[in-house]
Amino acid sequence: MVLIDYECVAYRRQSPHWCLIEDVYRGDTAWVDFQADGKAKATALARRYLPQMPGESDSDYEARLLQSHFSDKFAQAVRDFVGMIFNNGVKLVDVPDVMRAQWAALDGDAMDGDRLCALLGMRGLRLGHTFCFIDYPELDQSLVSLADTGAAGRQPFWSSVSPLQVINWRYRMVGNRKVLAWAVLRSQVVEADGDYGEQECTYYRLLTPGRFDTYQVVKGRDGKPQQVHLPKQSGVMGRRIRGSFVPFDSVPLVCLYGGDRTGFFESNPTLLSMAKLNVSHYQVRSDHRQKMHYCCFPSPVRVGGDGSDLALGPRSVVDVPVGGGFAWAEPNANSLSASRQEVKDIEDELNFLGADFLVKPSDRQAAMTSVIQATTIESELYLFASDFALGITECLNWHARYLGLPSGGRAELDTQFFRDLSADPQLLQVLLQMREREDISRDELRAVAQRKHLLPEENN
């Protein structure tokens, strides 16, 4: 029998990429246990990101792990990209006044809508998509109107839900649209255990139109797992109409896409290749440091000695027997330059894929960035902003449904910075230099200059 904790095929296909991305986003704290005394202890994930070399002892590996520095280029890029996209906040268009007032504390606590949407955007950009659950406080039979609800300070609130929590789902067709039929959310909650202790509990919430039901999977008397329904943590979802409660006919779980959408609740993370490249940089840099460690110390070599210990130093004398010899043997360090270049090449690629390109236009000239690559990055971020704004708009409309309003308006994200950033003299200079090297034709240069508004209208 299939239980509530079943993970659907689409989830199992995507979750390995999500786990890798989230680990890289957290950095080496995801696979290294940094202790209070300064020592580092490898966790179960450590060898996935920094493999143990053949013949390397566990103690030597732990030492190398502590010496290996992880550069969080991927996390920096995600924060910088999202910072630019949400720099001017979310523009609310035709949003009712009551919802504008509630925007100041959208998560049910003290987080305003702009901040919450930026956090949703950060997860959506790195994972490909994310979710927002539009919820409402527990039903209060004494509140029968919108005015009563407002006076009591009650309002819908938005909860961020990671794709790693949505483990199973189904959709139904409404006309030519796919609409969520039900979904299962898994969450780990730390709860009090006695007066001072804590314990981690796993819950499964089944969302269906107009209802939510909470379950736990426990071991039965026969030793087999079974699901247990928790009535006190279950209930209805809907709104009051003229004093009567009417359940919703759909599920208020909104998927906000931020990558290449490939299906219902499915996408390709836009920055997956950068996350993998960040791991490669970590590994190659660690290898390079190991080579430096072993190649920078010459070894004394004695030929024809009697096996006794030697004392080396400025006040010591080395006796060399007849026919013997003494010298310092220094390893061939030719591979150091190759590995150093490999580290630099990966760093250059990370810098390009990261936000350095967008926030430092002068880097284009130094790196001779091609306009094709530049256009690709700008287009991906523009599409992300456009798609994400549609998701926020759907959240606004669910918010309005809880309040009994006909519409929640729409959300817009200001992407003017793309055009401003492209129309800079540094890019024009790079294009001209590319034309001098005949990397692009005259017509291609003119077409790009027109599209990017790099030249005055009369010169186009």
ROKOLPA-898305 format. One line per field, with one value per residue (C-alpha): residue number from 1; x, z, y; residue in three letters. Coordinates in nm, 4 decimals. Example, Ala and Ser with C-alpha at 12.3 -4.5 7.8 and 13.67 -1.06 7.14 Angstrom:
i = c(1; 2) .
u = c(1.2300; 1.3670) .
w = c(0.7800; 0.7140) .
v = c(-0.4500; -0.1060) .
aa = c(ALA; SER) .
***
This chain:
i = c(1; 2; 3; 4; 5; 6; 7; 8; 9; 10; 11; 12; 13; 14; 15; 16; 17; 18; 19; 20; 21; 22; 23; 24; 25; 26; 27; 28; 29; 30; 31; 32; 33; 34; 35; 36; 37; 38; 39; 40; 41; 42; 43; 44; 45; 46; 47; 48; 49; 50; 51; 52; 53; 54; 55; 56; 57; 58; 59; 60; 61; 62; 63; 64; 65; 66; 67; 68; 69; 70; 71; 72; 73; 74; 75; 76; 77; 78; 79; 80; 81; 82; 83; 84; 85; 86; 87; 88; 89; 90; 91; 92; 93; 94; 95; 96; 97; 98; 99; 100; 101; 102; 103; 104; 105; 106; 107; 108; 109; 110; 111; 112; 113; 114; 115; 116; 117; 118; 119; 120; 121; 122; 123; 124; 125; 126; 127; 128; 129; 130; 131; 132; 133; 134; 135; 136; 137; 138; 139; 140; 141; 142; 143; 144; 145; 146; 147; 148; 149; 150; 151; 152; 153; 154; 155; 156; 157; 158; 159; 160; 161; 162; 163; 164; 165; 166; 167; 168; 169; 170; 171; 172; 173; 174; 175; 176; 177; 178; 179; 180; 181; 182; 183; 184; 185; 186; 187; 188; 189; 190; 191; 192; 193; 194; 195; 196; 197; 198; 199; 200; 201; 202; 203; 204; 205; 206; 207; 208; 209; 210; 211; 212; 213; 214; 215; 216; 217; 218; 219; 220; 221; 222; 223; 224; 225; 226; 227; 228; 229; 230; 231; 232; 233; 234; 235; 236; 237; 238; 239; 240; 241; 242; 243; 244; 245; 246; 247; 248; 249; 250; 251; 252; 253; 254; 255; 256; 257; 258; 259; 260; 261; 262; 263; 264; 265; 266; 267; 268; 269; 270; 271; 272; 273; 274; 275; 276; 277; 278; 279; 280; 281; 282; 283; 284; 285; 286; 287; 288; 289; 290; 291; 292; 293; 294; 295; 296; 297; 298; 299; 300; 301; 302; 303; 304; 305; 306; 307; 308; 309; 310; 311; 312; 313; 314; 315; 316; 317; 318; 319; 320; 321; 322; 323; 324; 325; 326; 327; 328; 329; 330; 331; 332; 333; 334; 335; 336; 337; 338; 339; 340; 341; 342; 343; 344; 345; 346; 347; 348; 349; 350; 351; 352; 353; 354; 355; 356; 357; 358; 359; 360; 361; 362; 363; 364; 365; 366; 367; 368; 369; 370; 371; 372; 373; 374; 375; 376; 377; 378; 379; 380; 381; 382; 383; 384; 385; 386; 387; 388; 389; 390; 391; 392; 393; 394; 395; 396; 397; 398; 399; 400; 401; 402; 403; 404; 405; 406; 407; 408; 409; 410; 411; 412; 413; 414; 415; 416; 417; 418; 419; 420; 421; 422; 423; 424; 425; 426; 427; 428; 429; 430; 431; 432; 433; 434; 435; 436; 437; 438; 439; 440; 441; 442; 443; 444; 445; 446; 447; 448; 449; 450; 451; 452; 453; 454; 455; 456; 457; 458; 459; 460) .
u = c(0.0000; 0.1302; 0.1426; 0.1259; 0.5085; 0.5362; 0.7566; 0.6289; 0.8493; 0.8788; 0.9951; 1.2545; 1.3845; 1.4376; 1.5335; 1.9004; 1.9638; 1.7842; 1.9880; 2.3152; 2.2142; 2.1048; 2.4283; 2.6407; 2.4308; 2.4983; 2.8670; 3.0987; 2.8904; 2.6612; 2.9274; 3.1738; 3.0974; 3.2962; 3.3429; 3.3935; 3.7608; 3.8324; 3.8521; 3.6607; 3.4830; 3.3665; 2.9942; 2.8351; 2.8214; 3.1869; 3.3299; 3.0628; 3.1981; 3.5646; 3.6536; 3.9059; 4.2133; 4.3194; 4.5607; 4.4744; 4.4172; 4.1132; 4.3294; 4.5059; 4.1693; 4.0296; 4.3372; 4.2978; 3.9277; 4.0092; 4.2686; 4.0394; 3.8662; 3.5198; 3.4511; 3.0775; 3.0593; 2.7283; 2.5556; 2.6932; 2.5584; 2.2106; 2.1980; 2.3271; 2.0885; 1.7872; 1.9067; 1.9000; 1.5632; 1.3945; 1.5970; 1.2896; 1.0526; 0.7349; 0.5107; 0.1476; -0.0987; -0.4748; -0.4316; -0.7202; -0.6333; -0.7049; -0.4482; -0.1918; -0.2231; -0.1744; 0.1320; 0.3342; 0.3111; 0.2468; 0.3873; 0.1561; 0.4390; 0.6435; 0.7879; 0.6690; 0.5722; 0.8795; 1.1135; 0.9092; 0.8911; 1.2674; 1.3257; 1.0857; 1.2716; 1.6068; 1.4876; 1.3055; 1.6116; 1.8444; 1.6044; 1.4066; 1.0768; 0.9382; 0.6009; 0.3915; 0.1002; -0.1700; -0.3137; -0.5522; -0.5790; -0.7996; -1.1720; -1.3430; -1.7212; -1.7689; -1.6354; -1.9010; -1.7884; -1.4810; -1.5177; -1.5165; -1.2060; -1.0234; -1.1144; -0.9746; -0.6471; -0.6861; -0.5633; -0.4362; -0.0665; 0.1858; 0.4123; 0.7249; 0.7399; 1.0507; 1.0155; 1.1923; 0.8811; 0.6252; 0.6824; 0.3719; 0.0971; -0.1707; -0.3410; -0.6729; -0.7663; -1.0013; -1.0596; -0.7088; -0.5439; -0.3759; -0.5035; -0.3661; -0.5949; -0.3996; -0.0495; 0.1431; 0.3786; 0.6426; 0.7829; 1.0274; 0.9363; 1.1458; 0.9142; 0.9641; 1.0453; 0.9921; 1.1011; 1.4311; 1.4669; 1.3789; 1.2741; 1.2318; 0.8948; 0.7963; 0.4465; 0.2686; -0.0017; -0.2442; -0.3894; -0.7152; -0.9748; -1.1260; -0.9342; -0.6000; -0.5305; -0.2182; -0.0636; 0.2336; 0.3932; 0.4656; 0.5573; 0.2517; 0.2189; 0.3223; 0.6421; 0.5246; 0.4876; 0.1389; -0.0065; -0.1966; -0.4420; -0.4155; -0.7644; -0.6518; -0.4063; -0.6570; -0.9374; -1.1092; -0.9927; -1.2389; -1.4109; -1.7313; -2.0072; -2.2941; -2.2137; -2.1792; -1.8498; -1.7854; -1.4854; -1.2551; -1.2909; -0.9128; -0.5870; -0.4179; -0.0656; 0.1032; 0.4053; 0.6367; 0.8589; 1.2053; 1.3785; 1.3153; 0.9678; 0.9488; 0.6141; 0.3607; 0.5684; 0.8804; 1.1688; 1.5400; 1.7330; 1.8875; 2.2068; 2.2645; 2.5779; 2.7229; 2.6612; 2.8447; 3.1262; 3.1565; 3.2092; 3.4731; 3.6550; 3.6530; 3.8002; 4.0651; 4.1732; 4.2112; 4.4211; 4.6388; 4.7037; 4.8028; 5.0528; 5.1983; 5.2290; 5.4259; 5.6287; 5.7523; 5.9682; 6.2900; 6.4059; 6.7663; 6.9261; 7.2444; 7.4307; 7.6698; 7.5875; 7.6041; 7.2370; 7.2959; 7.0795; 7.1931; 7.1615; 7.1129; 7.1656; 7.4031; 7.6289; 7.6277; 7.8741; 7.7743; 8.0390; 8.0283; 8.2041; 8.4309; 8.2169; 7.9077; 7.7218; 7.4670; 7.2103; 6.8638; 6.6042; 6.3312; 6.0155; 5.9298; 5.6696; 5.5667; 5.2129; 5.1715; 5.1480; 4.8936; 4.6723; 4.7115; 4.5887; 4.2978; 4.1943; 4.2139; 4.0114; 3.7336; 3.7364; 3.7081; 3.4090; 3.2481; 3.3002; 3.1371; 2.8404; 2.8098; 2.6988; 3.0428; 2.9558; 2.6378; 2.7519; 3.0943; 3.0550; 3.4279; 3.4962; 3.3536; 3.6425; 3.9022; 3.7481; 3.6460; 3.3008; 3.1056; 2.7715; 2.6077; 2.6995; 2.5921; 2.2554; 2.2017; 2.2470; 2.0266; 1.7528; 1.7435; 1.7062; 1.4413; 1.2396; 1.2802; 1.1451; 0.8499; 0.7516; 0.7973; 0.5713; 0.2948; 0.3343; 0.3122; -0.0004; -0.1616; -0.0760; -0.2437; -0.5585; -0.5691; -0.5246; -0.8226; -1.0352; -0.9890; -1.1125; -1.4043; -1.2693; -1.3268; -0.9592; -0.6213; -0.4681; -0.1325; 0.2394; 0.5182; 0.8962; 1.0959; 1.3498; 1.4626; 1.8102; 1.8701; 1.8406; 2.0315; 2.3116; 2.3414; 2.3579; 2.7001; 3.0153; 3.2181; 3.0001; 3.0255; 3.4035; 3.4111; 3.1952; 3.4244; 3.7287; 3.5523; 3.4822; 3.8515; 3.9453; 3.6705; 3.4954; 3.1669; 3.0612; 2.9697; 2.6025; 2.6080; 2.7694; 2.5060; 2.2204; 2.3457; 2.4061; 2.0504; 1.8974; 2.0968; 2.0526; 2.4279; 2.4376; 2.2326; 1.9329; 2.0776; 2.3933; 2.2095) .
w = c(0.0000; -0.0978; 0.1972; 0.2206; 0.2206; -0.1388; -0.3646; -0.7212; -1.0258; -1.1207; -0.7688; -0.7647; -1.1018; -0.9907; -0.6229; -0.6788; -0.8632; -0.5921; -0.3159; -0.4956; -0.5548; -0.1948; -0.0644; -0.2884; -0.1901; 0.1797; 0.1119; 0.2930; 0.6116; 0.4295; 0.4317; 0.7033; 1.0746; 1.2054; 1.5774; 1.8527; 1.8946; 1.5314; 1.4100; 1.1071; 1.0901; 0.7631; 0.7425; 0.5264; 0.2347; 0.2479; 0.0102; -0.2468; -0.2865; -0.1970; -0.2835; -0.0706; -0.2742; -0.3140; -0.0343; 0.1610; 0.5268; 0.7082; 0.9219; 0.6131; 0.4435; 0.7452; 0.7420; 0.3700; 0.4199; 0.6784; 0.4491; 0.1426; 0.0962; -0.0641; -0.2599; -0.2581; -0.6100; -0.6770; -0.3693; -0.4446; -0.7991; -0.6820; -0.4272; -0.6774; -0.9543; -0.7221; -0.5719; -0.9143; -1.0117; -0.6858; -0.6421; -0.6918; -0.5094; -0.6480; -0.8339; -0.7333; -1.0080; -0.9408; -0.6024; -0.3595; -0.0760; 0.1937; 0.0355; 0.0013; 0.3761; 0.4434; 0.2145; 0.5037; 0.6993; 0.4338; 0.6102; 0.9107; 1.1197; 1.0336; 0.6880; 0.4148; 0.0692; -0.1120; 0.1205; 0.1084; -0.2721; -0.2938; -0.0749; -0.2928; -0.5972; -0.4548; -0.4150; -0.7481; -0.9356; -0.7964; -0.7997; -1.1167; -0.9352; -0.5855; -0.4120; -0.2082; 0.0020; 0.0652; 0.4059; 0.6565; 1.0362; 1.1936; 1.1314; 1.3833; 1.3905; 1.5514; 1.2462; 0.9759; 0.7534; 0.5970; 0.8307; 1.1342; 1.0007; 0.9459; 1.2895; 1.4432; 1.2570; 1.0684; 0.7125; 0.4639; 0.4912; 0.2430; 0.3367; 0.1401; 0.0461; -0.0998; -0.3964; -0.1772; 0.0474; -0.2300; -0.2729; -0.4685; -0.6737; -0.9381; -1.1739; -1.3577; -1.6849; -1.6761; -2.0384; -2.1819; -1.8482; -1.5982; -1.2469; -0.9258; -0.7983; -0.4826; -0.3388; -0.0459; 0.1533; 0.3824; 0.6669; 0.9500; 1.2670; 1.5842; 1.8838; 2.2582; 2.4288; 2.8016; 2.9839; 2.8028; 2.5252; 2.1565; 1.8964; 1.5208; 1.3872; 1.0247; 0.9095; 0.5773; 0.4757; 0.2030; 0.0243; -0.1636; -0.2846; 0.0286; 0.2793; 0.4364; 0.6261; 0.8308; 0.8745; 1.0368; 0.9277; 1.2274; 1.2875; 1.3583; 1.5961; 1.3169; 1.2637; 0.9290; 0.8604; 0.8631; 0.8296; 1.1119; 1.0547; 1.2926; 1.3143; 1.5324; 1.2613; 0.9770; 0.8588; 0.5778; 0.3425; 0.2092; 0.2901; 0.4336; 0.2043; 0.3816; 0.7083; 0.5616; 0.5044; 0.1444; 0.0752; -0.2149; -0.5336; -0.5903; -0.3913; -0.2869; -0.3594; -0.6250; -0.8237; -0.9111; -1.2019; -1.2237; -1.4740; -1.7870; -1.7303; -1.8565; -1.7185; -1.4402; -1.1268; -1.3312; -1.4523; -1.5281; -1.2793; -1.4750; -1.2683; -1.2264; -1.4436; -1.2289; -0.9100; -1.0599; -1.1748; -0.8208; -0.6935; -0.9628; -0.8555; -0.4942; -0.5927; -0.8350; -0.5921; -0.3183; -0.5520; -0.6416; -0.2760; -0.2156; -0.5017; -0.3617; -0.0199; -0.1537; -0.4219; -0.2232; 0.0205; -0.1168; 0.0363; 0.1475; -0.0306; 0.0939; -0.1152; 0.0539; 0.4131; 0.7080; 0.8017; 1.0976; 1.1442; 0.9926; 1.1623; 0.8957; 0.9649; 0.9226; 1.2079; 1.0977; 0.8771; 0.6406; 0.6029; 0.2576; 0.2280; -0.0642; -0.3642; -0.1917; -0.2278; -0.0751; -0.2483; -0.2181; -0.4372; -0.5504; -0.7147; -1.0713; -1.0267; -1.3910; -1.3091; -1.0692; -1.3495; -1.5296; -1.2240; -1.1400; -1.4898; -1.4522; -1.1275; -1.2977; -1.5984; -1.3722; -1.1728; -1.4938; -1.6023; -1.2604; -1.2669; -1.6052; -1.5125; -1.1865; -1.1283; -1.1867; -1.5519; -1.4863; -1.2010; -1.3468; -1.7109; -1.7318; -1.6956; -2.0420; -2.1964; -1.9948; -2.0650; -2.4205; -2.3519; -2.6646; -2.7198; -2.7697; -2.4155; -2.2772; -2.4494; -2.3164; -1.9522; -1.9871; -2.1636; -1.8964; -1.6159; -1.8061; -1.8641; -1.4979; -1.3867; -1.6258; -1.5272; -1.1578; -1.1732; -1.3102; -1.0076; -0.7658; -0.9489; -0.8927; -0.5207; -0.5096; -0.6626; -0.4049; -0.1318; -0.2757; -0.2816; 0.0939; 0.1399; -0.0985; -0.3429; -0.7202; -0.8088; -0.6436; -0.9203; -1.0644; -0.9880; -1.2053; -1.1656; -1.3026; -1.5506; -1.6853; -1.5474; -1.8303; -2.0933; -1.8857; -1.8215; -2.1849; -2.3107; -2.1721; -2.3521; -2.2344; -2.4325; -2.7392; -2.7087; -2.6857; -2.9959; -3.1862; -3.0850; -3.1917; -3.5287; -3.5627; -3.5098; -3.7544; -3.4886; -3.6045; -3.9319; -3.9884; -4.0238; -3.7006; -3.5191; -3.6518; -3.5594; -3.2017; -3.1622; -3.2759; -3.0499; -2.7470; -2.8186; -2.8049; -3.0690; -3.1146; -3.3377; -3.6219; -3.6270; -3.6494) .
v = c(0.0000; 0.3442; 0.5829; 0.9615; 0.9848; 0.8582; 1.0732; 1.1008; 1.0354; 1.4042; 1.4876; 1.2091; 1.3241; 1.6840; 1.6504; 1.5448; 1.8730; 2.0694; 1.9036; 1.9811; 2.3425; 2.3972; 2.2436; 2.4680; 2.7697; 2.6995; 2.6431; 2.4040; 2.4247; 2.1785; 1.9060; 2.0118; 2.0213; 2.3187; 2.2657; 2.5213; 2.4327; 2.5195; 2.1614; 2.0428; 1.7088; 1.5596; 1.4811; 1.2126; 1.4591; 1.5660; 1.3066; 1.3887; 1.7408; 1.6818; 1.3210; 1.1334; 1.0423; 0.6753; 0.5920; 0.9078; 0.8321; 0.9634; 1.1954; 1.3355; 1.3834; 1.5690; 1.7951; 1.8658; 1.9334; 2.1997; 2.3608; 2.3652; 2.6989; 2.7090; 3.0276; 3.1022; 3.2458; 3.0725; 3.2156; 3.5619; 3.5457; 3.4433; 3.7258; 3.9829; 3.8781; 3.8862; 4.2138; 4.3761; 4.2296; 4.3352; 4.6544; 4.8726; 4.6386; 4.4875; 4.7300; 4.6733; 4.7641; 4.7919; 4.6223; 4.7045; 4.9425; 4.6832; 4.4497; 4.7293; 4.7860; 4.4152; 4.4067; 4.5536; 4.2246; 3.9649; 3.6576; 3.6950; 3.8322; 4.1415; 4.0709; 4.3055; 4.1845; 4.3167; 4.1290; 3.8086; 3.8145; 3.8702; 3.5625; 3.3641; 3.4924; 3.3876; 3.0292; 3.0278; 3.1502; 2.8877; 2.5888; 2.6635; 2.7177; 2.7564; 2.7646; 3.0034; 2.8772; 3.1370; 3.0532; 3.2073; 3.1947; 2.9300; 2.9755; 3.2039; 3.1603; 3.5031; 3.6872; 3.7038; 3.9921; 4.1472; 4.4443; 4.2105; 4.0363; 4.3651; 4.4940; 4.1739; 4.2198; 3.8926; 3.8625; 3.6050; 3.5301; 3.3914; 3.1001; 3.0155; 2.6460; 2.4834; 2.2451; 1.9894; 1.9933; 1.9284; 1.5545; 1.4478; 1.6103; 1.5619; 1.8023; 1.8099; 1.9732; 2.2733; 2.3607; 2.3706; 2.4565; 2.2278; 2.3010; 2.1519; 1.8746; 1.7905; 1.8085; 1.6587; 1.8817; 1.7323; 1.9402; 1.8768; 2.0631; 2.0903; 2.0566; 2.0720; 1.7423; 1.7788; 2.0914; 2.1422; 1.8874; 1.9017; 1.6489; 1.6669; 1.5540; 1.4962; 1.5896; 1.5408; 1.7855; 1.6839; 1.9865; 1.9333; 2.1860; 2.3372; 2.1185; 2.0403; 1.7189; 1.6450; 1.3012; 1.1329; 0.8070; 0.5850; 0.2230; 0.0068; -0.2861; -0.5218; -0.3222; -0.1858; 0.1888; 0.3317; 0.6806; 0.8454; 1.1294; 1.4278; 1.5862; 1.8782; 1.9839; 1.9503; 2.1723; 2.3574; 2.6323; 2.8852; 3.2123; 3.3468; 3.4633; 3.6414; 3.4642; 3.1150; 2.9364; 2.8297; 2.6005; 2.6813; 2.4812; 2.4756; 2.4658; 2.7955; 2.6642; 2.8781; 2.7646; 3.0538; 2.9557; 3.1046; 2.8820; 2.6829; 2.5407; 2.1825; 2.0672; 2.1011; 2.1738; 2.0908; 2.3092; 2.3181; 2.5358; 2.8242; 2.8343; 2.4591; 2.4664; 2.7446; 2.5445; 2.2468; 2.4754; 2.6124; 2.2565; 2.1942; 2.5098; 2.3876; 2.0511; 2.1823; 2.4510; 2.1890; 1.9720; 2.2702; 2.3519; 1.9902; 2.0042; 2.3237; 2.1617; 1.8662; 2.0455; 2.3431; 2.1469; 1.9886; 1.6600; 1.5903; 1.2923; 1.1181; 0.8622; 0.6175; 0.7051; 0.4666; 0.5144; 0.7432; 1.0515; 1.3793; 1.7179; 1.9854; 2.3542; 2.6484; 2.5237; 2.1585; 1.9714; 1.6926; 1.4242; 1.2693; 0.9314; 0.8541; 0.7712; 0.9087; 1.2338; 1.4697; 1.6917; 1.8411; 1.6708; 1.9084; 1.7683; 1.8657; 2.1373; 2.1714; 2.0573; 2.3502; 2.6026; 2.3861; 2.3472; 2.7179; 2.8026; 2.5617; 2.7309; 3.0716; 2.9513; 2.8237; 3.1480; 3.3512; 3.1445; 3.1774; 3.5529; 3.5749; 3.3561; 3.5468; 3.9014; 4.0553; 4.0874; 4.2810; 4.5026; 4.5805; 4.6857; 4.7617; 4.3881; 4.3402; 4.5246; 4.3356; 3.9962; 4.0799; 3.9382; 3.8491; 4.0185; 3.6809; 3.5755; 3.9125; 3.8923; 3.5397; 3.6428; 3.9492; 3.7517; 3.4806; 3.7328; 3.9252; 3.6064; 3.5135; 3.8517; 3.8294; 3.4750; 3.5434; 3.8489; 3.6240; 3.3978; 3.6911; 3.8082; 3.4676; 3.4945; 3.8372; 3.6944; 3.4143; 3.6761; 3.8614; 3.5438; 3.5017; 3.8580; 3.8146; 4.0718; 4.0329; 4.0857; 4.1252; 4.3357; 4.2396; 4.2593; 4.3965; 4.3810; 4.6736; 4.5350; 4.8729; 4.8004; 4.5543; 4.8253; 5.0788; 4.8348; 4.7364; 5.0910; 5.1715; 5.2864; 4.9875; 4.7482; 4.9700; 4.9702; 4.5904; 4.5622; 4.7953; 4.5938; 4.2741; 4.4377; 4.5279; 4.1644; 4.0672; 3.8589; 4.0105; 4.1695; 4.5345; 4.4458; 4.2442; 4.5368; 4.7777; 4.5418; 4.5001; 4.8744; 4.9471; 4.6841; 4.7997; 5.1732; 5.2249; 5.4994; 5.8186; 5.7694; 5.9774; 5.7629; 5.4333) .
aa = c(MET; VAL; LEU; ILE; ASP; TYR; GLU; CYS; VAL; ALA; TYR; ARG; ARG; GLN; SER; PRO; HIS; TRP; CYS; LEU; ILE; GLU; ASP; VAL; TYR; ARG; GLY; ASP; THR; ALA; TRP; VAL; ASP; PHE; GLN; ALA; ASP; GLY; LYS; ALA; LYS; ALA; THR; ALA; LEU; ALA; ARG; ARG; TYR; LEU; PRO; GLN; MET; PRO; GLY; GLU; SER; ASP; SER; ASP; TYR; GLU; ALA; ARG; LEU; LEU; GLN; SER; HIS; PHE; SER; ASP; LYS; PHE; ALA; GLN; ALA; VAL; ARG; ASP; PHE; VAL; GLY; MET; ILE; PHE; ASN; ASN; GLY; VAL; LYS; LEU; VAL; ASP; VAL; PRO; ASP; VAL; MET; ARG; ALA; GLN; TRP; ALA; ALA; LEU; ASP; GLY; ASP; ALA; MET; ASP; GLY; ASP; ARG; LEU; CYS; ALA; LEU; LEU; GLY; MET; ARG; GLY; LEU; ARG; LEU; GLY; HIS; THR; PHE; CYS; PHE; ILE; ASP; TYR; PRO; GLU; LEU; ASP; GLN; SER; LEU; VAL; SER; LEU; ALA; ASP; THR; GLY; ALA; ALA; GLY; ARG; GLN; PRO; PHE; TRP; SER; SER; VAL; SER; PRO; LEU; GLN; VAL; ILE; ASN; TRP; ARG; TYR; ARG; MET; VAL; GLY; ASN; ARG; LYS; VAL; LEU; ALA; TRP; ALA; VAL; LEU; ARG; SER; GLN; VAL; VAL; GLU; ALA; ASP; GLY; ASP; TYR; GLY; GLU; GLN; GLU; CYS; THR; TYR; TYR; ARG; LEU; LEU; THR; PRO; GLY; ARG; PHE; ASP; THR; TYR; GLN; VAL; VAL; LYS; GLY; ARG; ASP; GLY; LYS; PRO; GLN; GLN; VAL; HIS; LEU; PRO; LYS; GLN; SER; GLY; VAL; MET; GLY; ARG; ARG; ILE; ARG; GLY; SER; PHE; VAL; PRO; PHE; ASP; SER; VAL; PRO; LEU; VAL; CYS; LEU; TYR; GLY; GLY; ASP; ARG; THR; GLY; PHE; PHE; GLU; SER; ASN; PRO; THR; LEU; LEU; SER; MET; ALA; LYS; LEU; ASN; VAL; SER; HIS; TYR; GLN; VAL; ARG; SER; ASP; HIS; ARG; GLN; LYS; MET; HIS; TYR; CYS; CYS; PHE; PRO; SER; PRO; VAL; ARG; VAL; GLY; GLY; ASP; GLY; SER; ASP; LEU; ALA; LEU; GLY; PRO; ARG; SER; VAL; VAL; ASP; VAL; PRO; VAL; GLY; GLY; GLY; PHE; ALA; TRP; ALA; GLU; PRO; ASN; ALA; ASN; SER; LEU; SER; ALA; SER; ARG; GLN; GLU; VAL; LYS; ASP; ILE; GLU; ASP; GLU; LEU; ASN; PHE; LEU; GLY; ALA; ASP; PHE; LEU; VAL; LYS; PRO; SER; ASP; ARG; GLN; ALA; ALA; MET; THR; SER; VAL; ILE; GLN; ALA; THR; THR; ILE; GLU; SER; GLU; LEU; TYR; LEU; PHE; ALA; SER; ASP; PHE; ALA; LEU; GLY; ILE; THR; GLU; CYS; LEU; ASN; TRP; HIS; ALA; ARG; TYR; LEU; GLY; LEU; PRO; SER; GLY; GLY; ARG; ALA; GLU; LEU; ASP; THR; GLN; PHE; PHE; ARG; ASP; LEU; SER; ALA; ASP; PRO; GLN; LEU; LEU; GLN; VAL; LEU; LEU; GLN; MET; ARG; GLU; ARG; GLU; ASP; ILE; SER; ARG; ASP; GLU; LEU; ARG; ALA; VAL; ALA; GLN; ARG; LYS; HIS; LEU; LEU; PRO; GLU; GLU; ASN; ASN) .
***
